[in-house]
Amino acid sequence: MAETAANPVAEKKPYYDKRVALFEKYKARQDAESASAKEANVPIKITMPDGAVKEGIKGVTTPTDIALSISKGLMKKALVAYVNGAGWDMGRPFEGDATLSIKTFDDPEGQETYWHSTAHILGQALELEYGVDLTIGPPIEEGFYYDCYMGDRSLTDEDKPKLQKRMEAACKEKQKFERVVVSRDEALECFLENKFKVELINEFPPETVLTLYRNGPLIDLCRGPHVPTTGYITAVAVNSCSRAHWRADVKKEPLQRVYGISFPDKKLMAEYQKRIEEAKKRDHRVVGLNHELFFFHHLSPGSCFFLPHGARLYNDLLALIREKYWEYEYTEVITPNIYNFDLWHTSGHAAHYKENMFSFKIDDSEFGLKPMNCPGHCVLFGMRTRSFRELPMRLADFGVLHRNEASGALHGLTRVRRFQQDDAHIFCRAEQVESEVLGFLKFMDEVYGIFGLEYQMALSTRPEGYLGELEVWNKAEAALENALNQTGKEWQLNPADGAFYGPKIDITVFDALRRKFQCATVQLDFQLPIRFNLNYTAETGTERPVIIHRAIMGSMERMIAILTEHFAGKWPFWLSPRQVMVVPISENSLGYAKHVREVLYKGGFYADVDASDRKMQKKVREAQLAQYNYILVVGDSEAAAGTVNVRTRDNHVHGMHSIGSVLSILAQEKSTRAKESIFAEFKETGAESGTAAAPPAAGDSASATSAAPSSGHKTWADVFGPKK
């Protein structure tokens, strides 16, 4: 980081010191209340998860005391308590009879608290090293970050060691995390010099009671809870520095964001760092460029250029979904990309989503590029009177979508402005919801099974601000729950986490590195049918349909990013954009190699020939590095016999096979969408019995006369080989 003439830390020191003095003042008041509670000696009962009841004193006994009464080992591992279901510092006294659950790093709640506390240690390091104004510092799915304001200054990777050293020093000091309760006015007094904290505090009503936390010289506005001391943080690392904006608004102050990670065990840190290094190697942006699959250009930010091999991937994924659409009786439609904004006013997107849309004027009317397909599908459904006999109506659409993502939010294929979805909307009767959702979950399970992706499901139920009738919500949630139960798979409940317009099932996908992604979704919608006045003729009158929003891939671009990293660029044969490389041993064999390639191409496979003058071994190695699934080596003997010598990218040699048998085996591997090579199941030409013979193929009979020798016919070498 470039140094400036002024010393920001020295300039901020009076402010930092003032915070500490005020905190001590508030803490003295709180300590006096604790002393009174001790004198009162009011007994309370603390109920454990197993039903055991512990005795305690109101305002005196803490979760740490209870943990120690159970075992010293538990007390040492305990990071946070949950008292009456709410997060609670281990050292915070109980305020009455309570239930108690103690969390360690093995629990999600323990990890969240651990990383939240480490974020405060990072905040301290940022203040002491650079004199920053802290904004927010939350835990994230794995680790934490802290955003800070530094004016015109910025952080780079060169600053990471300094921050990490500061954090490690704070951990060694075993600074206690202390909590005090203050009024809104007291909090404002404490953070008067930090406009970001002041803005946050002013959003609370005047009568709000807030909490402050201290660790060492850092005083921060925070609801908590935190681990007992900084000494619980054994291993810490600063991962990266990047840019952000206050309130994620590019028009507001630029911020510096620092990401970090911490663990209670150095072994866990080593495992994490190894996994991160592997993730860097698999980064889809790197693999995409190295394998010439896709790239981005500044002339169209957030819109991907798919090169020929990347387009193969894209189209093969679309083909998979289209095949499943036929199986599950979806009907594909094509809808406009541009709509008059009257559509978005009807759907509600104009009021709540316009900033994320691309809009423009045509003949004095405002139009917008569609960011989603559902309003257009509502127009399609409502174009004429519908009958109950037409339901369920499953409308699928691969239309191009555009969303005006902020420049700073764009990230490879995972966050783009132009994309396509395997988007479909099911218009159905209320009593059809359960069977339709169950069908979708089966559809999804089959697709994810093809990729070898594991997933978790969670039912998100009615939120506080829900719209519609309670009875309708209850029936819909029951239908989703029944569908989940019928899958035979475990699922979780996310109470009050549904959308305001309907309950949903959230699906989290795990890749080969056990990273989590949100791809598939199934969401009930009671409101769009009302907004678009959609009806169908039922047996006894007219009724409104229920809309089920569903997707499996989600964004095709995002799924390609996930699969690129999941497979590390080593695609299964059916999806591979580079399936076969034919390698001639010498120039004499080039003609035969081209013939083999032509036969494979006509058989529906992506095949190439290495016609370079490199040695055979080098050609094979280059093909393996390029991740061709199979390398077929051919020379004079193969040309004479109409065969090829088969090996894989992992250098498993499967020996000599006729071209016809190769076609058959590859066709089987492709049609079954096998995850691994199946060549080992078949014996090579002329091999001893004991291994399965190649499956019968048209290439082995009449259509193979140019590929394999047969009695009464000249061989390929006789006709096209070098003259003797």
N, C-alpha and C positions, 0 to 999 in steps of 0.2 A: 504494500500500500504506500502510495506517495505521501511523504511527510509534509505538513504545513508548518508555517512559522509559529502559529499559536499552539498552545498545549491544551487540547480539548479536555484531557483528564483533570488538569489543574483547574480549568475553568469550571468544571462540573463538581469539583470536590465540595464546595460549600453546600450545593444542593444535596449531594449524597450524605453529607454529615447531618444536614437538617432532617432528612428522612429518619436516620438512626435515632436522633434525639426525640423526635415525635413518637417513633415506635416505642422507645423505652418509656415514654410518658404514658402511652396507652396500655402498655404491658403492666406497668405498676398498678394501674387501676384494675386490671384483670386479676393480678396476683392478690390484690386485697379481697376481691370477690371469692377467690379460691380459698383464702384463709377463713373467710366467714363460713363457707360451705364445710370446711373441715371441722370447725367448732360446732356447727349444727349437727353433724354426724347422723345424717338421715340415711337409713339403710335402703338399698335397692337390690333388685334381682336381675341378673344377666342370663339370658337363655341362649344356650349354644345350639348349633345346627342339629346335634344329635338329641336335643331335648334336655340335656344336663343343665342344671341351674347353678350359677355361681353367685355368691354374696358379694356386695360392694357398698361403697359409701357415695352418695350423690355428690358430684362436683369434686371428688377426690380420686376414686378408682378409675384407672385407665385400661384400655385394651391391652397395653403392655403388661400390666399387673395380672390380668387374666391369662395371657399367653404364658407368662412365667410360672403361674400356678399349675399349668398343664405340663410344660416341660421347658427346660432352658433352651433346648434345640429349637423349639417352635418360636420362642421369643427372639432368638437370633435371626431366624429366617423371616419373621413377620415383617411385612412392608407397610401394610395398610389394613384398616379394619372397615367392615361394613356394619354400621349400627342402625338397626331398624331399616335396613336396605339402602342406606346412604353412606357414601364414602366418609371416612372418619380417620383422623390422625391417630396413630397408635398411642401417642402421649396425651391425647385430649381426654379429659375426664368425662365420664358418663353424666348425662343431665337428668336421668331418671331410670325407671325400669326399661330394659331394652333387650332386643335380640342382637347377637353378635356373631359375625363370621370373620375369620382372620384369613387374609390373602398373602400368598408368597409370590415369588417370581414365576412359579409354575402356573399361576392363574392369570388370565387376561387382565383382570383388575389390578393385580400386582405389577404386571409389566407396564400398564398405562401409568400408574403412579410413579414407578421407577423412572420412566422416561420423562415424565412431567417434572419431577424433581431435578433431573439432570439438566433439563432446559433452564431451570433457575440458576444452576451452576454456570451454564454457558452465558446466561445474562450477566452474571457477576463478572465473568471473564471479559465480556465485551465492554462493560463499563470501565473496569480497571485498566484495560489495555488501550482502549480507543476513545473513552469518554462519549459513548453513544447515548442516544435517547431510545430506550427500549419501547417496543410496541406490544406485540403479543408473542408468546412462546409456548405453543401447545405440544403435547405428545402426538405422534402420528402412528400409523399402523406398525411400523418398526422403527423406533427411534424418536426423534424430536427435531424441532427447529426453533430458532428465535429470529424474529424480524427486528431490525433496528434502523434508526435514522442517523445518517452520518453527513448530511449536507452533500457537498460535492465529492466527498471522499468515497472510496469503494474498497471492498475486500477482494483478495485474490487467494489462490492456493498457497502463496507464500506466507499468508497470515495464519494458516491452519496450525502449524507447530506452536506458534505463540499462544494461541487460544487453548490448545490442548494442554500445554504446560501449565497455564493458569488454572485450568479446570482440575488437573491432577493435583496441584498444590492445595486447592480448596477441599478436595476429597480427603487428602491426608490430614487436614486440620480438623476433620470430623465436626464441621460446623452444624449446630443444631437447627433444625427447621422449627421456627416458632410462629405461632398464630395469634393474632389479636383481632378483635371485633371493633369496628369503628362506624361512625355515622358517615353519610355521604359528604357532609361538609368537612369532616376530619380527613377523609380520603383526599378531597380536593386540596386541602392545605398541604398534605404530604407530597402531592405530585404537581403542585402548581407550575413548576418549571418545565414539565413535560406535557406538551399540548396534546399528544396522542392519548396519554392516560386520562387527561382532563376530558377529552371528547368521550372516551368510554364511560367515565364516571357520570358525566352529565346526562347520559342516556337513561340512568336509573331515576326513579321518582325520588323527591327530596327525603321521604321518610325511610328509604331503603337502608338496611344494615349491610355493610360490606365487610370483607376480611382482608387483612394484609398478612404477608408471610415474610419472615426474615431468615436468611442464611448468610452468616458473616456480615459484610458491609452492604449486602443487597437487601433492599426492601421492595417488595413487589405487590401490586394489586392482584389478588388471586383467590379463587374460591377453595383451592386445595382439593383433596388432601395431599400430604407429602410423606416421604419416608422419614424416619426419626432423625437421621443425621446424614451429612454428605459422605460420611465414612462408609455407608452402605454401598456406595458406588465404587466398585473394584476396578473395572476396566472401562475406559472412556476413549472415544475417538471423534475427531471432527472430520466429517465426510466431505463436505463441499460448501462453497460459497456461491451465491447466485443473486440475481436481482429480483425484486418484487415491487409492489406498489401498495400504499396504504389503502386498506379496504378493497384490495384487488382491483382498484380503479386506476387505469393508466393516466388519467387526468390529475391524479393526486400525487402526493410526495413519493419520490423514489426511495425504496428501502433496500437494505442489504439483508439477505436471508442466509443464515448459517445452519446447515444440517449436521446432526451428530447422532451417535449411537452409544449405548453403554450396556454393561452386563455385570452381574454379580460374580462372574467367573471368567478368568482370562481364557480358559478353554473355549467358552461360548463365543468370546470375541474372535478367537482364531478361526473358529468354524464359520462365523458370520463373514469375516473378511475373505475367506476362501470362496464362499458362496458369491460374494459380491464380485470378486475377480472373475469367476466363471460367468456371472451375469454380464460383465463388460465384454467378454469374448463373444457372448451370444447376442449382444445388442443388435436389434433388428436394423438399426440405421447403419451399423458397420457391415453386417452380413449382407444387407440389401445392396450396398455399393460394391462390396467385394465380389459378390456373385452376380452383379448386374441384373438385379431384380427391379429396383425402383430407386428414384432419387427425387429431391426437391430442388426448386430453382427460385431465386429471389424475384423473378418476374411474375410468379404466382404463389405467394406464400401460403402454406397450409394446404396446397393442392398437389397431389403426388403425380409424378410421371412414372407410369408402369412400363418398363422396358419389355421386350418380347417374352423373356422368361418369366418376368413378374406377371404379365398378362395371362400366361399359361396357368399360374397358380390361381389367380383371380377367377378365371373362367372355370377351372376344375372345381373350385369351391362352390361357385354358382351352380354348376352341373349337379353336384351332390345335393344341394338344397332343392333344386328343381326335381330331382329324382324322388326325393322324400315328399315334396309337394304332391306329386302324382300319387304316391302311395297313400298319403293321408288326405287326398281329395281336396287340395287347395286349388283355387282358381287364380291364375296370374292376371293382373291388370296393368295397364300403362296409364299414368295420369300426368297432367301438366307439371312443368317445373315452376312456372310463374303464375301467380294469382293476384287478382285485385285485392286490396287490403280489406275489402268488405268481408272476405272469407275469414281473415284473421280476427276481425272484430267479432264475428259470430262465434268463432271457436274460443275466443278469449286470449289468444296469443298476442294480439295487438296491444293489450293492456299489460301483459305480464312478461312478454318475451321479445318485444320489438327490438330492444338493444342488441339482441343476438341474431338479428335477421339482416339480410341485405335487401334494401328497399330502394326504389327509384320511381321517377315519374314517367308516365306514358299518357299523352293527350290530357294532361292536367289531372290525371288520376294516379293515385299511389298504388304501386304494385310491389310484390316481394317475392324473392326466391324461396321456395318451400324449405323449411328446416325439418319437417316431418311429414308423413303421408296421411295421418289420420283424418285431418279435415277434408282432404280430397276424397278419401274413401267414404266419408259421410255424404258428400255431394253425390257420389256415384250411387250409394245405397238409396238416396232420396230422389233419384231421377224419375222414378215411377212408383206406383203403388206396389207394395210387397205383400206376399202371402206368407203365412206361417209355414206353408209347405216348402218354401225356399230356404228355410232356416234349418240348421246353421249355414250361414254364408261366410265362407273363408276366403278373404281377398288378400292376395299376396302381391307385393310391389317391390321391384328392385330399382325404383326411380332414384335419380341423383338428387342428393340433398345438400344444402349449403347452410352453414352456421357461422356467424361473424364472431369467431373466437378472437380474444385479445392476442396481439402479436406475442406477448410474453408467455402466453399459455400454450402456444403451439409446440408440439413435441413429437417429431417423427410421425409415424402412422397412428399413434395412440391419441393424438389431439390434432385434428385437421379441420379445415373449413369446407372441403368438398369430399363427400363420401357417399357410399351406398349401404343400405341395410337389407338384411333378409327380413323385411318388415311385413307383417301381416296383421289383419284385423278380422276378428271373428264376430259377426253379428248373429246373436242367438237369443233364444228365450231364456228366462231366468232358470227354468228347470233343466236347461241344457248345459249350464255353466260347468257343473261338476264333470260331466263326461268330456266336454271340450277341453277343460284344463288337464284332465287326466291324459287325454290323447296328446296334448302338447308336451306334457312331461315325459311321456314315452318317446315321442319324436326327438326331444332334446337329449334324452339319455342315449338313444341310438347314435346320434351325431357325435356327442362327446366321447362315446365309447370308441368310435372309429378313430378319433384323434388320440385316445389314451389320456383324456383329461378327466381328472376327478373334480367333484363339485359338492357344494353344500347348499341346502335350501332353507329358507326362513320365511315364515308367514308374518307379514306386516299388517297389523289390524288398524281399526278405526282411530284416527287421531282426534284431538280435541276439537279442531275446527272443521269437522267433517260436514259435507253437504248431503242432503237426502234424508230419507226416513230410516229410523233406527232398525225397524223390522227388516227392511231390505238389506241393510248392512249385516245384520246377524245371519240372515240366510246365505248371503254371499260368502261371509267368512266361514260358515259351516261347510259350504260347498268346496271351498279351497282346502279346508282342513281334511275333509273326506278324501279328496283327490290325492293329497299328500300322503295320507295314511295308506291308500291303496297302492302306492308305488313300492311299499315295503322298505323304503329308505328312511334313515333318520332325518329329522328336520328340527329347526328351532323356532321359537316364537319371539317376534319383535313387537311387543305390545305398543299400540298407539303410534306406529311408525309407517302406517299406510299413507297414501296420497289423500288429499281432501275429497277427491272424486271417486275413490273406491279402494278396496283392499288389494294387496298384491303379494306375489311370491318373489322374493329376491334370491337370485342364484349367484353364488360365488364360485369361480373356477380356479383351480390350482394347476400351475404348470409344473414342469419337471424339477424346478428349483423350489417348489412349494410356495411360490408367490401367488398372491390373490388378485383376481380380476373380476370385474362385473361385466358380463357379456349378455347372457340370456335374461329375459324378463317376461313376466306374465302379469298383467295389470287389468283389473276390472274397472270399467268406466260407466258410471250412471249419468254423468252430466252432459257429455257430448251429444247423446241422443236427444236430450232436452233442448240444448242450445240449437241444434239443427232441426228440431221438431221431427225426428224420425219415428215412423210408426210402421206397423205391419198389420194386416188384417188377420185376426185370430178367429176362432170358432164362434166367439160371442161378442165380437166388436173389434176395436183397434187397441193395440198394446205397443209399448215402447220396447225396442230391443236392448239388450245389454251388449256393450262392446268389450271384447277382450283384446287388449293390445299385447302382442307377443313377438318375440325375436329370439333367435338362438345364437347366431353369430354376433348379433348386434351390428355394429359397424363392420363391414367387410374389411376395411383398412385396419381397424384395431385388431380384428381376429388374425389377419395376416401377420401383424407385428407379434402377437402372442404366440402363434404357431412357429414363426421364424425362430423365436427364442426358445420355445419349448423343444423343438427338434434340433436347435443349434445349426440350422441350415442343412441338416441331413434328413431330407424329406423321405417319407415312405414312398415306395415306387409309384403308387397310383396318383400321388400328388406332386411328384417330383417334376420340375421343369427341365431337368437333364436326366433322362432315364438310362440311355445307353450310349457309350462311346465305342466305336469300332476302331481298333488299332491295328494297322497293317505292319507286319514285321519289317518290310522293306518296300521300296517303290514297286517292285514286281507284283506285290500283293494289293496295291492300291485299287486296282480295278475291281477285284473281288470284294474289297472292303466297301467300296461304294455300292456294289450290288447288294451286299448284306444290309447296308444302311437303307437302301431303297425298299427292300422287302419289309424291314422293320417299320419304316415310315408308313407304307401302305397297310401295315397291320395295325396302325393307330398308335405308334409309340414315338416319343421324342428321341431321335437318334442322330448322332453326328459321327463324322470320320475325322481323325487326326491325320491330315495329309502332310504334316510338317516333316522336315528331314531329321528330326531328333531320333535318338535311339529308342527302341521299343520300351525299355525299362523307364525312360524318362516320360514317354507318352502315357504309360500306365499310371505313373505317379501323379502327373498333372491332372489326369482324369479323376483320380481318387480325391485329390485336393479340391477339384471343382465339384465334388460330390455327385458325380455320375453314379447311379446305383449299380450299374453293371458295365464292365469293360470286356469287350469281346476281341480277343487277339486272333488275328488270322495271318497265315503264311501259305506257302506253297502246298503243304500237306492238307491244310484245311480247305484250300481252294479245290484241290483234287478230290477231296471226299465230300465237299458240300457241307462242311461243319464249321464250328467256331469254338475257340477255347474260352471258357467263361470264368471270370473272377469278379469279385465284388469290390466296392470302394473300401471295405475293411480288409481287403487282401485275402479273402477266403477263395481258394481256387477250386472250382467245380468241374474242371476238366472239359473234355470234348463233348459237344452236343451237336446234333443236326440242327440246321436252321429251323426246320419244322417244329422240333421239340422245344427249341428256345421260344418260338412264337407262342406255343401252347402254354408253356410255363409262365411266361410274362403275362399272357392274357388272363390266366387264372389268378396271378398275383394282383393284377390290376382290378379285375372284376370283383374280387373278394375284399379289396382294399386292405390287404394284409399289412400289418405294421412292420413286419420283418421279412427278409428274403426267404422264399420258400424253395430255392434251388437245391438245398441240401437234401430235400425229400426225394429227389429224382436222380437216377443213376446216369452216368455219362455214357455216350455212345460206345458200345463195345465192352462196357464194364460188366463185372460178374454180377449175377443175380444176388438179391438180398436187400436191394434198395428199390423203392417203387420206380416203376417205369414212367417215362414222361406221359402225360395225358394225351389221348388221341387228338390229332389236330388236322385241319384241312391241309396245312403246310406239309404234312407227312405223306399226303397222297397226291391226288391229281394236280392241285395247285402248287406243289413243291417241285415240279419237274425241273425248274431252273435253280432250285436251291439245294437239292440233295441228289446224289447219284442213284440211278435205278436201272435195272437190267434192260438192255435194249436202247438205252439213251446215252449220249455223250455227256461227260461231266462238264461243269462250268469251266474247268481248267482246259479241257480239250478245245472248247470253242473260243474262250477269251484269254487264256493264259499265254505266257511267252512262248514263241515258236522254238522248237528244238532243232 
